[in-house]
Amino acid sequence: MAGPRRQYAGMPLMRDPPDVLAGHELKPHELYRSVAPATDGFVDVAVDARFDVGNRQHYDPFLFRWDGRSDPVPAPSQAQRHRLYWMRRGTARGPPVVLLHGVPTSSLQNVPLMDRLAPFCDVVNYDMLAMGRSSAPLNGVAYTWAMDAFMLLAAVDAWFAGNPHYRTNGGRFFLVADDWGGGIAATFATLFPSRLTQLTLIDPIAFDGYEVPEIGAIGRAAVLLATPADRQAIMGKLGGDAAQATQAQRIAALEALWRAPKVVGADFQQAMGAFDETVAQIMKTMVAQPRVFNAYNLRDLLRPYKDIASYYGAGVGPSVVRGLDFAGIAALALRAANLNPDLLLPYHPTANPYGLSFERVDQWGGASEATADFPVQILWGAEDNMMPPAQRHRYAAAWGNVASVRTELVPQAGHFAAVDQPDWVAEQILDFVRQTYGTGGPNGLADVFQGYVTTLQKGDGAAFRDQWRRYYDLPE
């Protein structure tokens, strides 16, 4: 829980604050420590190249090499190495936090949230494979939630090797996932519950509320990356009627797509010729306040789908020369092709063997880990028009016997609630940590949190902060 206590003086300070009209109250962001700018880099992860969805043994070799340490990795014929881009900001005195973005964005989506958490936590914000600046392979990768979960497991040791919270708590960390990242987070929680201290899900993809048509249409185009002969074979796996295909037939078709050699050809380019317009419109429906996104700040979010460099410099020319990056679009399409609601529905050994179980991790046929004992927080934009906010109650119920589940509606926020209301979301997340682990100590916040949205304006914010830093034995 919280750190050591020291006797404190100054109760009159809290009873009789300075004159509130004196104009010396600090703004919320000014109350907290200034942290260094974010650093960034890449981490290399070995990715198993085999494609069987239902065999856990095919995921065990997702191991990682870093700082000279050598772990067993798959044979070269069965593995490829890919790079995950990350940025990091915060203090090693704080609990380790990983931020995972949604679709079709990148880690840039979470920069405002990262900046607000950084004075209190050690925050890593990364691009999932095939998005942002991470590798975007078309061949040799099965884009499953399990693949992402094992990649995260491999990378997190490198990110937090020097964090004392991480070392003393058996490699446990706090995962915050938005939208599509929620699918990865839920899968990670079922496979590795002992690695999480807490989990926050922000408008996560859940149950049969997904996939949404905007992303499903992109996924259907993935079959155009295969040759005509392979396309026919892939569709043949569906038994001639895709609408009536069984779960096993759909999985077989997906595995056939992953195995088939994929090339970005003219038919795929033609189908995706207006992709930048599609993404811009998707982004503006993700928020309650469309003005959040405009022609300027959408530019970097279009990476890796557009030739961003062509936007800059003198004389860039007409739009006809500002090309799309079809390789990046193709990788996203392969990801979207796997958005099967079955993967997010509850596990059943026969009816839905690929589903999720938050109470018993046995759906892969291997040894079960303990029931998840970490608390879960579900935040949902009150004006989410992609997935209904009331779905949060069903999702909370499905978590079963985890330590606790709390849900909150984010006011005046859409599907990307943290983009609409970064102060509100950051305040809820930090309060979640404080309620669970307190301030200071082995797991608590690295500074005294007084709010972002609801800071009490009494003229004594800085003095209150300094007083309680002494109380919690935190650096002045």
C-alpha positions in Angstrom: 0.0 0.0 0.0 1.2 3.5 0.7 4.7 4.4 1.8 6.2 5.4 5.1 4.4 8.1 7.1 6.1 11.0 8.7 4.6 13.3 11.3 3.4 16.4 9.6 2.6 19.9 10.7 0.5 22.6 9.1 -3.1 21.7 9.8 -3.9 25.5 10.0 -2.7 25.6 6.3 -5.6 23.3 5.4 -8.1 25.0 7.6 -7.2 28.6 6.7 -5.8 28.7 3.2 -4.3 31.8 1.7 -6.7 34.4 0.2 -8.3 32.7 -2.8 -8.7 36.0 -4.5 -4.9 36.7 -4.4 -4.5 35.1 -7.8 -1.6 32.8 -6.9 -3.3 29.4 -7.3 -1.5 27.0 -9.7 -3.3 25.4 -12.6 -3.7 21.6 -12.2 -0.8 20.7 -14.5 1.5 23.1 -12.7 1.1 21.3 -9.4 3.0 18.3 -10.5 6.6 17.5 -11.2 8.0 18.4 -14.6 9.3 15.2 -16.2 11.8 14.9 -19.0 10.6 14.7 -22.6 9.7 11.3 -23.9 12.3 9.0 -25.2 11.6 6.5 -28.0 13.1 3.5 -29.8 12.4 0.0 -31.1 12.3 -3.4 -29.5 12.9 -6.5 -31.6 10.6 -9.5 -31.0 10.8 -13.0 -32.4 7.4 -13.9 -34.0 6.4 -17.5 -34.6 5.6 -18.0 -38.2 3.3 -20.9 -37.8 -0.4 -20.3 -38.3 -2.5 -22.7 -36.3 -4.9 -20.6 -34.2 -6.0 -23.2 -31.7 -2.7 -24.8 -30.7 -1.0 -23.1 -27.7 2.3 -24.9 -28.5 2.6 -22.7 -31.5 2.8 -19.6 -29.4 5.2 -20.8 -26.7 8.3 -19.8 -28.6 7.5 -16.0 -28.5 10.7 -15.2 -26.7 12.9 -12.2 -26.9 16.6 -11.3 -26.8 17.8 -8.0 -25.3 20.9 -6.5 -23.7 23.0 -9.5 -24.5 20.7 -12.0 -22.8 20.0 -15.0 -25.0 16.7 -16.9 -24.7 15.6 -19.8 -26.8 13.9 -18.6 -30.0 12.1 -20.5 -32.7 14.2 -22.1 -35.5 14.9 -19.6 -38.3 12.4 -21.5 -40.5 9.7 -20.9 -37.9 10.3 -17.4 -36.7 10.8 -13.8 -38.0 12.0 -10.9 -36.0 9.9 -7.7 -36.1 10.2 -4.3 -34.5 7.8 -2.6 -32.1 8.1 1.2 -31.9 7.7 2.7 -28.4 7.9 6.0 -26.6 8.5 6.4 -22.9 7.9 9.1 -20.4 7.6 9.3 -16.6 9.5 8.4 -13.5 11.0 5.1 -12.4 9.7 5.8 -8.9 6.2 5.2 -10.2 4.3 2.1 -11.1 5.0 0.7 -14.7 2.2 1.4 -17.1 1.7 0.3 -20.7 -0.6 2.2 -23.0 -2.1 0.4 -26.0 -3.9 2.4 -28.7 -6.9 1.7 -31.0 -7.5 1.5 -34.7 -6.7 2.9 -37.2 -4.3 5.1 -35.2 -0.9 4.6 -33.4 0.8 5.5 -30.2 0.3 9.1 -31.1 -3.3 8.7 -30.0 -2.2 8.2 -26.4 0.4 11.0 -26.2 -1.9 13.3 -24.3 -2.7 10.5 -21.8 0.9 9.6 -21.5 1.9 13.2 -20.7 -0.8 13.4 -17.9 0.2 10.1 -16.3 4.0 10.7 -16.6 4.5 12.7 -13.3 3.1 9.8 -11.3 4.0 6.6 -13.3 6.6 5.1 -15.6 4.7 5.0 -18.9 5.5 3.1 -22.1 3.3 3.9 -25.1 3.8 1.6 -28.1 2.6 0.9 -31.6 1.2 -2.6 -32.1 2.6 -4.6 -35.0 1.6 -3.3 -38.4 0.6 0.2 -37.1 2.4 3.4 -36.5 6.2 3.0 -36.9 6.3 -0.7 -36.0 7.0 -3.4 -38.6 4.2 -4.1 -41.0 4.9 -7.6 -42.3 2.5 -9.1 -45.0 3.9 -12.7 -44.9 5.0 -15.0 -42.2 2.7 -13.6 -39.5 -0.6 -14.7 -38.1 -2.3 -11.6 -36.9 -4.1 -12.9 -33.8 -4.7 -11.4 -30.4 -2.6 -14.2 -29.0 0.3 -13.1 -31.2 0.0 -9.6 -29.9 -0.2 -10.8 -26.3 3.0 -12.8 -26.6 4.8 -9.9 -28.2 3.8 -7.7 -25.3 5.0 -10.2 -22.8 8.3 -10.4 -24.6 8.8 -6.6 -24.8 7.7 -5.6 -21.4 10.8 -7.1 -19.7 13.0 -4.9 -21.8 11.0 -1.8 -21.1 10.8 -2.1 -17.3 14.0 -4.0 -16.4 15.2 -1.0 -14.4 11.9 -0.2 -12.7 12.0 -1.2 -9.0 8.2 -1.7 -8.9 8.4 -4.2 -11.8 11.4 -6.1 -10.3 9.9 -6.4 -6.8 6.5 -7.4 -8.0 7.4 -10.3 -10.2 7.2 -8.5 -13.5 3.7 -7.2 -12.9 2.5 -4.0 -14.6 -0.6 -1.9 -15.2 -2.1 -2.2 -18.7 -4.3 0.6 -20.2 -5.9 -0.4 -23.5 -8.2 1.5 -25.8 -10.5 0.2 -28.5 -8.7 -2.5 -30.6 -6.0 -2.6 -27.9 -8.7 -4.0 -25.6 -8.8 -7.2 -27.6 -5.1 -7.6 -27.0 -5.4 -6.7 -23.4 -8.3 -9.1 -22.8 -6.3 -11.9 -24.4 -3.2 -11.0 -22.4 -5.3 -11.1 -19.2 -6.6 -14.6 -20.0 -3.1 -16.0 -20.8 -1.0 -14.1 -18.3 -3.1 -12.8 -15.4 -0.2 -13.1 -12.9 1.6 -10.3 -14.9 -1.0 -7.6 -14.3 -1.4 -5.4 -11.3 -4.4 -3.6 -12.8 -6.2 -3.3 -16.1 -8.0 -0.3 -17.5 -10.1 -0.7 -20.7 -11.3 2.4 -22.5 -14.2 1.7 -24.9 -12.8 -1.8 -25.6 -13.9 -3.9 -28.5 -16.0 -6.5 -26.8 -18.5 -9.3 -27.5 -20.5 -9.1 -30.7 -20.4 -5.3 -30.7 -17.4 -5.8 -33.1 -16.5 -5.8 -35.8 -17.9 -2.5 -36.9 -18.6 -2.0 -40.6 -16.0 0.7 -41.1 -13.2 -1.7 -40.1 -14.8 -4.9 -41.4 -14.8 -3.4 -45.0 -11.0 -2.9 -44.7 -10.6 -6.5 -43.6 -12.5 -7.9 -46.5 -10.1 -6.4 -48.9 -7.3 -8.5 -47.5 -8.2 -11.4 -49.7 -7.2 -9.2 -52.7 -3.6 -9.5 -51.5 -3.6 -13.2 -52.5 -3.3 -14.5 -56.1 -6.5 -15.3 -57.9 -5.9 -19.0 -57.5 -5.3 -18.6 -53.7 -8.4 -16.4 -53.4 -10.5 -19.2 -54.9 -8.9 -21.7 -52.4 -9.5 -19.3 -49.5 -13.2 -18.8 -50.4 -13.5 -22.5 -50.9 -12.7 -23.1 -47.3 -16.0 -21.3 -46.4 -18.0 -24.0 -48.1 -19.4 -21.9 -50.9 -21.6 -19.7 -48.7 -19.7 -17.3 -46.5 -22.8 -16.2 -44.6 -23.5 -19.8 -43.5 -19.9 -20.8 -42.8 -19.2 -22.5 -39.4 -16.6 -21.2 -37.0 -14.2 -23.9 -38.1 -14.7 -23.0 -41.7 -14.0 -19.3 -41.0 -10.9 -20.1 -39.1 -9.7 -22.4 -41.9 -10.2 -19.6 -44.5 -8.3 -17.2 -42.3 -5.4 -19.6 -41.9 -5.3 -20.2 -45.6 -5.1 -16.4 -46.1 -2.2 -16.2 -43.7 -0.3 -19.0 -45.4 -0.8 -17.7 -49.0 1.9 -15.4 -50.4 0.6 -11.9 -50.4 1.5 -9.1 -52.8 0.1 -5.5 -53.1 -1.3 -5.5 -56.6 -3.3 -3.2 -58.8 -6.7 -4.7 -57.7 -5.9 -4.0 -54.0 -4.7 -0.5 -54.8 -7.8 0.2 -56.7 -10.0 -1.0 -53.8 -8.1 1.1 -51.3 -7.6 4.2 -53.5 -9.7 6.5 -51.2 -8.2 5.0 -48.0 -7.0 8.3 -46.6 -10.5 9.8 -46.9 -12.0 6.6 -45.3 -9.6 6.9 -42.3 -10.3 10.7 -41.9 -14.0 10.0 -41.7 -13.6 7.1 -39.4 -11.5 9.2 -37.0 -14.1 11.9 -36.9 -16.8 9.5 -36.0 -14.6 8.1 -33.1 -15.0 11.3 -31.1 -17.9 13.3 -29.7 -16.2 16.5 -30.8 -15.1 16.2 -34.5 -13.1 19.4 -34.3 -10.6 17.4 -32.2 -9.2 16.2 -35.6 -8.4 18.4 -38.5 -6.3 18.4 -41.7 -3.1 19.1 -39.7 -3.2 16.8 -36.7 -4.5 13.9 -38.8 -1.3 13.9 -40.9 0.8 12.0 -38.5 -2.1 9.7 -37.5 -2.2 8.6 -41.1 1.2 7.0 -40.8 1.9 4.4 -42.1 -1.0 4.6 -44.6 0.2 7.7 -46.4 3.5 9.1 -47.7 3.7 11.7 -44.8 6.9 13.2 -46.2 5.1 14.4 -49.2 3.1 16.8 -47.0 6.1 18.8 -46.1 8.6 21.0 -47.9 8.1 23.5 -50.7 6.2 22.6 -53.8 4.7 19.3 -52.8 2.5 19.4 -55.9 -1.1 18.3 -56.4 -2.8 15.6 -54.5 -2.2 13.1 -57.3 1.5 12.9 -56.3 0.9 12.5 -52.6 0.7 8.8 -52.7 -0.8 6.2 -50.3 1.5 3.7 -48.6 -0.3 0.5 -49.8 2.0 -1.8 -47.9 0.9 -0.2 -44.6 -2.7 -0.4 -45.7 -2.3 -4.0 -46.6 -0.9 -4.9 -43.2 -3.9 -3.2 -41.5 -6.3 -5.1 -43.8 -4.7 -8.4 -42.7 -5.2 -7.4 -39.1 -8.8 -6.4 -39.7 -9.4 -9.7 -41.5 -9.1 -11.5 -38.1 -11.7 -9.4 -36.3 -14.0 -12.3 -35.6 -16.5 -11.6 -32.7 -16.0 -15.2 -31.6 -12.6 -14.3 -30.4 -14.1 -11.9 -27.9 -17.1 -13.9 -26.8 -16.9 -16.1 -23.7 -15.0 -19.4 -24.0 -16.8 -22.7 -24.4 -14.9 -25.9 -25.0 -17.1 -26.9 -28.0 -19.3 -24.0 -28.9 -16.5 -21.4 -28.9 -13.1 -22.9 -28.3 -11.4 -19.7 -29.4 -13.2 -17.4 -26.9 -12.0 -15.7 -23.8 -12.2 -17.0 -20.2 -11.4 -14.5 -17.4 -11.9 -17.0 -14.7 -9.9 -20.0 -15.8 -7.1 -19.9 -18.4 -7.5 -23.3 -20.0 -8.9 -22.5 -23.4 -5.5 -23.3 -25.0 -5.4 -26.8 -23.5 -2.4 -26.0 -21.4 -1.8 -25.6 -17.7 -4.1 -23.1 -16.1 -2.8 -20.0 -14.3 -4.6 -18.8 -11.2 -7.8 -16.9 -11.5 -7.1 -13.2 -12.3 -6.8 -11.4 -9.1 -6.2 -7.9 -10.4 -8.8 -5.1 -10.4 -10.4 -4.0 -13.7 -11.6 -0.5 -14.6 -13.8 0.0 -17.7 -14.2 3.5 -19.0 -16.8 4.2 -21.8 -17.5 7.3 -23.7 -21.1 8.4 -22.9 -21.6 9.4 -26.6 -19.8 6.4 -28.2 -21.6 5.8 -31.5 -19.3 2.9 -32.5 -20.3 0.5 -29.7 -23.1 1.2 -27.2 -22.0 2.5 -23.8 -24.5 0.1 -22.1 -22.3 -2.7 -23.3 -19.9 -1.9 -20.4 -22.3 -3.7 -18.0 -22.3 -6.9 -20.0 -18.5 -6.7 -20.3 -18.1 -6.1 -16.6 -20.2 -9.2 -15.8 -18.1 -11.4 -18.0 -14.9 -10.7 -16.0 -16.4 -13.0 -13.3 -14.1 -13.6 -10.4 -11.5 -11.0 -10.9 -10.6 -8.9 -7.8 -13.1 -6.2 -8.7 -14.6 -4.5 -11.7 -15.7 -0.8 -11.8 -17.2 1.0 -14.7 -17.4 4.7 -15.4 -19.1 6.8 -18.2 -16.8 9.5 -19.6 -19.0 12.6 -20.2 -19.0 14.3 -23.5 -16.8 11.7 -25.1 -17.1 9.3 -28.0 -15.4 6.0 -28.8 -11.9 7.5 -28.4 -12.9 8.8 -24.9 -9.3 9.7 -24.0 -8.9 11.9 -27.1 -12.1 13.8 -26.3 -11.4 14.0 -22.5 -7.8 13.4 -21.7 -7.9 15.2 -18.3 -11.0 13.3 -17.2 -9.7 9.9 -18.3 -6.2 10.5 -16.7 -7.9 11.6 -13.5 -9.9 8.3 -13.4 -6.9 6.2 -14.1 -4.7 7.8 -11.5 -7.5 7.7 -8.9 -7.8 3.9 -9.8 -4.1 3.4 -8.9 -4.4 5.5 -5.8 -7.4 3.6 -4.5 -5.7 0.3 -5.1 -2.1 1.0 -4.1 -2.1 4.4 -2.5 0.6 7.1 -2.9 4.3 6.3 -2.5 5.5 2.9 -1.3 6.3 -0.1 -3.5 3.2 0.2 -5.8 1.7 3.7 -5.3 1.8 6.9 -7.3 5.1 8.7 -7.4 3.6 12.1 -6.4 0.6 13.5 -4.6 -2.3 13.7 -7.1 -4.8 16.5 -6.6 -6.8 16.0 -9.8 -6.9 17.4 -13.3 -10.5 18.2 -13.8 -11.7 18.6 -10.2 -8.7 20.3 -8.5 -9.8 22.3 -5.4 -9.0 25.9 -6.0 -8.2 27.3 -2.5 -5.0 29.0 -3.1 -2.9 26.4 -1.2 -2.4 23.7 -3.8 1.4 23.9 -3.8 1.7 24.0 0.0 -0.7 21.1 0.3 1.3 19.1 -2.2 4.6 19.8 -0.4 3.2 18.9 2.9 1.9 15.6 1.8 5.0 14.8 -0.1 6.7 14.9 3.3 4.0 12.8 4.7 4.4 10.0 2.1 8.2 10.3 2.2 8.3 11.4 -1.4 11.1 13.7 -2.8 10.4 17.4 -2.4 
